């Protein structure tokens, strides 16, 4: 899984475009955290294949997105 952070305001068209890009690598949107007074929007994407998660994260980094991960959930 990895998370994408972006600053408010919420942008549904940006989120759709990100989700489409991630889906091309086999990822799926798992959770969307709304903005708060201290954070922007956080989108969490799940993958069945870590290699594809790495590829998607690399691509998104290259286009300037703030991506944290990929990482495994803590046990």
N, C-alpha and C positions, 0 to 999 in steps of 0.2 A: 504494500500500500504506500501511497504518498499523498501529501497534502499540497494544495496550491493556495497561496494567500494572495489576496488582492485588496486594494484600498477601496473603501466606500466612495461613492454610492454603489449599491448593487446594480449589476448590469446583466440582465437575463440573456442578451444576445452574446455577450462575452462568455458566459457560463455554458451556453449551448455550443459555441464554437470550441471551447476547451473540451467539453465532454465528447464531441465528435472526434476531435484529434486523439483523445485518450482511447476511445472505443476502437480506433483503427489498430491499436496495439493490444486489444483484448481487455482493456480496463473498463470499469463501470463505476459510475458515481454511487458511493455508498452513503455519504452523509454530507449535508450542507449546514454549516454553522453560520448563523446570522451575525452581522456586525454588532459590536458593542461600543460603548464609549471609548474603549481602549484598543480595539482590534478591528480589522477589516473582515472580509468574508473569507471563510475557510472551506474549501472543497476537498473532501477525502475520496480518493479513488482506490478501488480494490483490483487486484490482478491475481490470476491463477499462476502466472509465470513471472518470476522475478526478472528474468532477462528482458522480457517485454516491458516491464515496469521501468527498468533502467533506460531502455531505448526511448520510451515516451518521455521520461523525465529529462533526458539529455536534449531531446528535441525542444521541449518546452523551455528549458534553460536558454537554448540558443535564440529563441524568439523573445527573451526577456521576462519570462514568468518567474515568480518566486516559488520554487518547488522545494519542499522539505521531504527527503527520502529519495529512493524507496527505503522502507524499513519493515521489519516484521513487528507484529504486535507483541508486547511484553507477555511473557508466560505467567 
